[in-house]
Amino acid sequence: MSAIRLSATVLLSGISLWAQPKPPRPEFEVASIKPSPAQMPNQAALGLHIDGAQLRCNFMPLREYLAMAYGVKVNQIVGPEWMASERFDIAAKLPAGAPREQIREMLQTLLEDRFRLKTHRDSKEFPVYALLAGKGGLKLQPLPPDPEDANRSAFDMTATGGAGGVSVNYGHGASFALGNGKFDIKKLSLTEFAEVLTRFADRPVVDMTSAAGRFDFSVDLPPEDYRSILIRSAVNAGVTLPPDALRMLEGFSGESTFAALQTVGLKLESRKAPLPVLIVDSVAKLPTEN
């Protein structure tokens, strides 16, 4: 009889264990999402940064928020086209003592709640550009280690762009600029540089150099390539351009246009590679009210 009671107790304990509610998902203490106000024509200033326990993002398309929240590149997101052009400002307060590592999950929770977002993940083979060491090897020397690099965060970035060029400040001396006919790189790893190049190409750029460290370098671009790269960056950012500008992209190939990378011992090579994708099953065009 005692054995029967013991078995029942074990069974009920197992049921109780499985019935335990899931721990709550990390979320911001308070958050507001609003459609971004219009900016000057042919000019955009966007950014995200943390000031103490405050997260502020401005003039960013929904697709960018999804990329940040789910850890994928913007062209690895499958969903409505308007997500690349509809822009929003987010202001949020982190709970006291919350680690920055939880911000991605907090952003996921916010987007899923406010945009009624439903997604699932998959893998898909993409045409990509592989970033490789060129013939003769890499012509770059890594910078000495800097303790400040440990303080950099994916959620501490500001960017501006327009007809004259694009600049991105990642904080702690790290930056990227496209202007005056050249790329100018400060304190970026080649993996980060590949992610930047993706914004100027017609397909993802994947770092396959295996080179460690961070680098400073500049790459001069031929005038016609420079114009094409600026136009492609505007298209990838969801900017509506006139037909004459779009026609300049006819025949645009990242592999040939970025041939100037050979000056620093890099090259792009067309390949196919499986990449994770985030598939948006449903999403509201406007968030629920704050």
C-alpha positions as CSV (number, residue, x, y, z in Angstrom):
1,M,0.0,0.0,0.0
2,S,2.8,2.4,0.9
3,A,4.5,1.6,-2.5
4,I,1.2,2.6,-4.3
5,R,1.1,5.8,-2.3
6,L,4.7,6.5,-3.1
7,S,4.1,5.9,-6.8
8,A,1.2,8.3,-6.8
9,T,3.2,10.9,-5.0
10,V,6.0,10.7,-7.6
11,L,3.4,10.9,-10.4
12,L,1.7,13.9,-8.9
13,S,5.1,15.6,-8.3
14,G,6.0,15.1,-12.0
15,I,2.7,16.6,-13.1
16,S,3.2,19.5,-10.7
17,L,6.7,20.0,-12.2
18,W,5.5,20.1,-15.7
19,A,2.7,22.4,-14.8
20,Q,5.1,25.1,-13.6
21,P,4.6,28.4,-15.5
22,K,7.4,29.5,-17.8
23,P,9.5,32.3,-16.3
24,P,8.4,35.8,-17.6
25,R,10.2,37.1,-20.7
26,P,12.6,40.0,-20.1
27,E,10.8,43.3,-20.9
28,F,11.4,47.0,-20.5
29,E,10.0,48.7,-17.5
30,V,8.2,51.2,-19.7
31,A,8.4,51.8,-23.4
32,S,6.9,54.1,-26.1
33,I,6.8,53.6,-29.8
34,K,5.8,56.4,-32.2
35,P,6.0,56.9,-36.0
36,S,9.1,59.0,-36.7
37,P,8.6,62.6,-37.8
38,A,9.7,63.5,-41.3
39,Q,13.3,64.5,-41.8
40,M,14.9,66.8,-44.4
41,P,14.7,65.5,-48.0
42,N,17.7,63.4,-49.2
43,Q,19.0,63.3,-45.6
44,A,18.5,60.8,-42.8
45,A,19.8,60.8,-39.2
46,L,19.1,57.6,-37.3
47,G,20.6,56.0,-34.2
48,L,20.2,54.0,-31.1
49,H,22.1,54.4,-27.8
50,I,21.8,53.7,-24.1
51,D,22.1,56.6,-21.6
52,G,22.1,55.1,-18.2
53,A,19.0,52.9,-18.1
54,Q,17.4,54.7,-21.0
55,L,17.3,53.1,-24.5
56,R,16.6,55.6,-27.3
57,C,16.2,54.8,-31.0
58,N,15.1,57.3,-33.7
59,F,14.1,57.2,-37.3
60,M,14.7,53.5,-37.8
61,P,12.6,51.3,-40.1
62,L,10.8,48.3,-38.5
63,R,13.0,45.9,-40.4
64,E,16.1,47.4,-38.6
65,Y,14.5,46.8,-35.2
66,L,13.7,43.2,-36.2
67,A,17.4,42.7,-37.3
68,M,18.6,44.0,-34.0
69,A,16.1,42.1,-31.8
70,Y,16.6,38.7,-33.5
71,G,20.3,38.9,-34.5
72,V,20.0,38.7,-38.3
73,K,20.9,41.0,-41.2
74,V,18.1,43.0,-42.8
75,N,18.2,41.0,-46.0
76,Q,17.7,37.8,-44.0
77,I,14.2,39.0,-43.0
78,V,11.3,37.8,-45.1
79,G,8.2,39.9,-44.7
80,P,6.1,42.8,-46.0
81,E,8.1,45.4,-48.1
82,W,6.8,48.3,-46.1
83,M,8.9,47.2,-43.1
84,A,11.9,48.7,-44.9
85,S,10.3,52.2,-45.2
86,E,8.0,52.7,-42.2
87,R,10.1,54.3,-39.5
88,F,9.6,54.5,-35.7
89,D,11.1,56.1,-32.6
90,I,11.4,54.0,-29.5
91,A,12.1,55.3,-26.0
92,A,12.4,52.6,-23.3
93,K,13.5,52.3,-19.7
94,L,15.4,49.2,-18.5
95,P,14.5,47.6,-15.2
96,A,16.9,48.4,-12.4
97,G,20.0,46.2,-12.6
98,A,19.0,44.6,-15.9
99,P,22.1,43.5,-17.9
100,R,22.5,44.8,-21.4
101,E,22.6,41.2,-22.7
102,Q,18.9,41.1,-22.1
103,I,18.1,44.1,-24.4
104,R,17.6,41.9,-27.5
105,E,15.0,39.8,-25.6
106,M,13.3,42.9,-24.3
107,L,13.1,44.4,-27.8
108,Q,11.6,41.1,-29.0
109,T,9.0,41.2,-26.3
110,L,8.2,44.8,-27.1
111,L,7.8,44.3,-30.9
112,E,5.8,41.2,-30.5
113,D,3.4,42.9,-28.1
114,R,3.0,46.2,-29.8
115,F,3.1,45.2,-33.4
116,R,1.3,41.9,-32.8
117,L,4.3,40.3,-34.4
118,K,4.4,36.6,-35.2
119,T,7.6,35.1,-36.6
120,H,9.4,31.8,-37.1
121,R,13.0,31.0,-38.0
122,D,14.3,28.9,-40.9
123,S,17.5,28.5,-43.0
124,K,17.8,29.3,-46.6
125,E,20.7,29.2,-49.2
126,F,21.5,32.7,-50.4
127,P,23.8,34.0,-53.0
128,V,26.4,35.9,-51.0
129,Y,29.6,37.7,-51.4
130,A,32.4,36.0,-49.5
131,L,34.9,38.6,-48.0
132,L,38.3,36.9,-48.5
133,A,42.0,37.7,-48.4
134,G,43.1,38.7,-51.9
135,K,46.0,37.3,-53.9
136,G,49.1,37.9,-52.0
137,G,47.3,38.0,-48.6
138,L,45.9,40.6,-46.3
139,K,47.7,43.9,-46.4
140,L,46.3,45.1,-43.1
141,Q,47.8,45.0,-39.6
142,P,45.5,44.6,-36.6
143,L,45.5,47.4,-34.0
144,P,46.8,46.8,-30.5
145,P,44.1,45.5,-28.1
146,D,42.1,48.3,-26.5
147,P,40.3,47.7,-23.2
148,E,37.7,50.2,-24.3
149,D,36.5,47.8,-27.0
150,A,34.9,45.6,-24.3
151,N,32.5,48.5,-23.5
152,R,31.2,48.8,-27.1
153,S,27.6,47.7,-27.5
154,A,25.4,46.8,-30.5
155,F,22.9,49.3,-28.9
156,D,25.2,52.3,-29.0
157,M,25.2,53.6,-32.6
158,T,24.4,56.8,-34.5
159,A,24.3,57.2,-38.2
160,T,23.7,59.9,-40.7
161,G,23.3,59.7,-44.5
162,G,22.4,61.7,-47.5
163,A,23.4,62.5,-51.1
164,G,26.9,63.3,-49.9
165,G,27.7,60.1,-48.1
166,V,27.0,57.9,-45.0
167,S,28.7,57.8,-41.6
168,V,28.2,55.4,-38.7
169,N,29.6,56.0,-35.2
170,Y,29.8,52.8,-33.1
171,G,31.3,54.5,-30.1
172,H,34.8,54.2,-28.4
173,G,36.6,55.3,-31.6
174,A,35.0,52.8,-33.9
175,S,33.4,54.2,-37.1
176,F,32.6,53.8,-40.7
177,A,32.3,56.5,-43.3
178,L,31.5,56.6,-47.0
179,G,32.3,60.0,-48.4
180,N,34.6,61.9,-50.7
181,G,34.9,58.9,-52.9
182,K,36.2,56.4,-50.4
183,F,35.5,54.1,-47.5
184,D,37.1,55.1,-44.2
185,I,37.2,52.5,-41.5
186,K,38.3,53.0,-37.9
187,K,38.6,50.2,-35.3
188,L,36.3,47.7,-37.0
189,S,36.8,43.9,-37.2
190,L,36.5,42.4,-40.7
191,T,33.3,40.7,-39.6
192,E,31.8,44.2,-38.8
193,F,33.2,45.5,-42.0
194,A,31.4,42.7,-43.9
195,E,28.1,43.7,-42.2
196,V,28.6,47.3,-43.2
197,L,29.3,46.2,-46.9
198,T,26.0,44.3,-46.9
199,R,24.2,47.7,-46.7
200,F,25.9,48.7,-50.0
201,A,25.5,45.5,-51.9
202,D,22.8,43.5,-53.6
203,R,23.3,40.4,-51.4
204,P,24.7,39.6,-47.9
205,V,28.5,39.9,-47.4
206,V,30.0,37.2,-45.2
207,D,33.4,37.5,-43.6
208,M,35.4,34.4,-44.5
209,T,38.9,35.8,-43.9
210,S,39.4,34.3,-40.4
211,A,41.4,37.4,-39.6
212,A,41.2,38.4,-35.9
213,G,41.5,41.9,-34.4
214,R,40.3,45.4,-35.4
215,F,41.7,47.5,-38.2
216,D,42.0,51.1,-39.5
217,F,42.1,51.5,-43.3
218,S,40.8,53.5,-46.3
219,V,39.7,52.4,-49.8
220,D,39.4,54.8,-52.7
221,L,36.6,54.1,-55.0
222,P,36.2,55.0,-58.8
223,P,33.6,57.8,-59.2
224,E,31.1,55.6,-61.1
225,D,31.4,52.9,-58.4
226,Y,31.0,55.5,-55.6
227,R,27.7,56.7,-57.1
228,S,26.4,53.2,-57.6
229,I,27.2,52.3,-54.0
230,L,25.5,55.4,-52.6
231,I,22.4,54.6,-54.7
232,R,22.4,50.9,-53.5
233,S,22.7,52.0,-49.9
234,A,19.6,54.3,-50.3
235,V,17.6,51.4,-51.9
236,N,18.6,49.0,-49.1
237,A,17.6,51.6,-46.5
238,G,14.1,51.8,-48.0
239,V,14.5,55.3,-49.6
240,T,12.3,55.9,-52.7
241,L,14.5,57.1,-55.6
242,P,13.6,58.4,-59.0
243,P,13.8,56.0,-62.0
244,D,16.9,57.8,-63.4
245,A,18.8,57.0,-60.3
246,L,17.6,53.3,-60.2
247,R,18.7,52.9,-63.8
248,M,22.3,53.6,-62.7
249,L,22.2,50.3,-60.8
250,E,21.7,48.3,-64.0
251,G,24.7,46.0,-64.2
252,F,25.7,46.8,-60.7
253,S,27.8,44.0,-59.3
254,G,29.3,44.1,-55.8
255,E,32.0,41.7,-56.8
256,S,33.3,44.1,-59.6
257,T,32.4,47.4,-57.9
258,F,34.3,46.5,-54.8
259,A,37.4,45.5,-56.7
260,A,39.1,48.5,-55.1
261,L,39.3,46.4,-51.9
262,Q,42.3,44.7,-53.5
263,T,44.4,47.7,-52.4
264,V,44.2,46.4,-48.8
265,G,44.4,42.7,-49.7
266,L,40.7,41.9,-49.7
267,K,38.3,40.7,-52.3
268,L,34.7,39.7,-52.8
269,E,33.8,36.4,-54.4
270,S,30.3,35.2,-55.4
271,R,29.2,32.1,-53.6
272,K,26.2,30.4,-52.1
273,A,25.9,29.8,-48.4
274,P,23.1,28.7,-46.0
275,L,22.1,31.6,-43.7
276,P,19.4,31.8,-41.0
277,V,16.3,33.7,-42.0
278,L,13.5,35.3,-39.9
279,I,10.1,34.9,-41.5
280,V,7.5,37.4,-40.5
281,D,4.1,35.5,-40.5
282,S,2.0,38.5,-39.4
283,V,2.7,42.1,-38.3
284,A,0.6,45.2,-37.8
285,K,1.6,48.3,-39.7
286,L,1.1,50.6,-36.7
287,P,1.9,49.7,-33.0
288,T,-0.8,49.6,-30.4
289,E,-1.1,52.8,-28.3
290,N,1.5,53.6,-25.6
